[in-house]
Amino acid sequence: MQITDSALSLNVPDVAASATFLKQYFGFHEVMAAEGFVSLKREDVGFNLIFLRLGLASIQPRRLLTQQAQGLIVAWVVNNIDQEYAQLQQQGVPILTPIETEPWGERYFQVEDPNGVIYQLVQWIT
């Protein structure tokens, strides 16, 4: 098997709200879009983020048709966590969990988009 690309698809009620959030605060750009669907990319992220509107006829398997993305955290490792935290706070991004450092060296914080999708920024402290 040769994998040539990857994506993460999330079912949300308001596709435009999540897409706008990622474009405005995290520098993603739109690769493809249609009614109830958008695919976003950043060149330095190893996968596309795809948002599908709940109830979209093309959602498979069918049992996921009305299930919203929950219990999932999209995490990105960054070089300067404190700078990212200050910048997002200044921009008014809703901070879900304040910045903290775990005993094993993970320094992180979480933000939440308008659909409740959680994004975690991480820096590993040595």
Number of C-alpha atoms within 10 A of each C-alpha: 3 4 5 5 8 9 13 12 15 19 25 25 20 16 22 18 14 22 22 17 17 20 15 12 13 11 13 21 17 17 13 11 12 8 9 19 21 21 21 21 20 17 10 7 11 12 14 21 22 22 25 25 22 21 17 16 10 12 16 9 7 12 8 14 17 15 14 18 20 13 8 10 14 12 14 13 15 14 11 12 18 15 11 15 20 11 13 15 13 9 11 9 15 13 17 15 12 10 16 12 14 10 8 9 13 16 18 23 22 19 20 18 18 17 18 16 19 19 19 16 21 24 18 16 11 6
